[in-house]
Amino acid sequence: MSAQLAPHALSGTTPALRLTRRGRLVLIGLPLMLGAAVLLTLIGFFTAPALASSGPGLGPGRTVAVAVGPGQTLWDVAVLAAPDRHPHDVIAEIQQLNNLPDSVVRAGQRLFVPLGDEEL
């Protein structure tokens, strides 16, 4: 029994790469899908801060800077700033506007507070 060699084995050359229809689809489609995913991620990354800052009730001119008085708590500031709204909601907005880790404030500390229907 003699082993049969492929024609390219005798000549020492390798055959040209032949792709099937599925292979071409994977070779072209996979990089396109990855590129689209990267593009959508970048678009989301650059537009997310703009969308987050345009939340309801916090439009331009709807906040004011105030100084915390001696003995005042964040609850007091919230009630004075927006008496028409629930203090818990206003406190949450004050914490978000000022990047406060908790509800502790000091006398003299300057805070941005959202305004209610009645201004301070």
Secondary structure, DSSP 8 states (H G I E B T S, - for coil): ------HHHHHT--------HHHHHHHHHHHHHHHHHHHHHHHHHHHHHHHHHT-TT--TTSEEEEE--TT--HHHHHHHH-TTS-HHHHHHHHHHHHT-SSS---TT-EEEEE--SS--
